[in-house]
């Protein structure tokens, strides 16, 4: 496995990784039917799934709401190179190819052009249970100052995403 020296960088990444790993059943990738989204429900806003197409490119099959905000558009159904942010962030595309070619998880942290920290993870999957052709992704971009406590920053970012929660003041 290609991990950063510290392993998964956020507790949300660890949750997604452990859920994926629990369903390997002796393989180096999981089948799409093995994926249990209920185990990672708190991270779904940051999860995407991409399918490798015949020409070697990738198409989004699933993209969480936080990713829609990051990309500035709905990614589902679009090719990765058509989502501008993907083309500008090398871990997106390089990690997709590595995860499937190596049949191993690939993850790390990358400093973006504007100084933010992109926590990313790519996990190989299969649509038919035989050939790896899907990649389960988890991505979070946090401000550099969040490195003091990235999990707290991630929780705060999640609260900001919620439409059903208002700031409440005790009476």
Order of alpha helices (4+ residues) and beta strands (2+ residues): alpha-beta-beta-beta-alpha-alpha-alpha-beta-beta-beta-alpha
